[in-house]
Structure formats: structure tokens, C-alpha cells
Amino acid sequence: MAVYVDEAIWSWQGRKWCHLLADDIDELHRFAATLGLHRFSYQGPPKTPSPHYDLTAFERRRAIVHGAVPCDRTKIVMVLRALRRQVAIRSAMRA
């Protein structure tokens, strides 16, 4: 499994931000914990349909040092779609 970060191009509150995603939601949470991110900063169902963490440009560099794969917009969208399918399957199994 892999963890991915896109480019830090999103401006908010005077900083540049990016997205942290993984092939698996559990892996995403494990990796975020290694970066010292709190679980409450996770953005995903039911709040949003896109399971991810937002990272600052500084946190992005740390994520890459810890093994996250830098990727372009095309790759991050592919990973995001796969995660959404995973969330839908897990939700259906619980119902």
C-alpha cells in the first residue's frame, strides 16, 4: 500500500496546502499518526465524501521524508476515486 501527497497549491489562511491520501483508509490513519496528525483533522465520510487529511507545505515535506509518494493531480484523483469506492463498500457491508 502507498500513501500519496499532491502539490501544495491550495491557499488558505496564508499557507499553501495539499492532500494526504492512501490506498486504504486504515493505512491513511496510521500514516497520519506517524506524522503527529490528530484523528480529528481527518476529513472524510460522513463530513465529506473524500477521505483525506489536509497538510501544509511543511507537513508535505515531512510526509515525503516518511515515505509518502508525491503525485500529480491525475494520480491523486485516481486514488481518491478508489478510496470513495472503498468507503461505499464498507458502508454497504455495515447496512
Beta strands, then each sheet from edge to edge (+ up, - down):
strand 1: 3-5
strand 2: 10-12
strand 3: 15-22
strand 4: 42-43
strand 5: 52-56
strand 6: 69-70
sheet 1: 2+ 3- 1+ 6+
sheet 2: 2+ 3- 5+ 4-
end
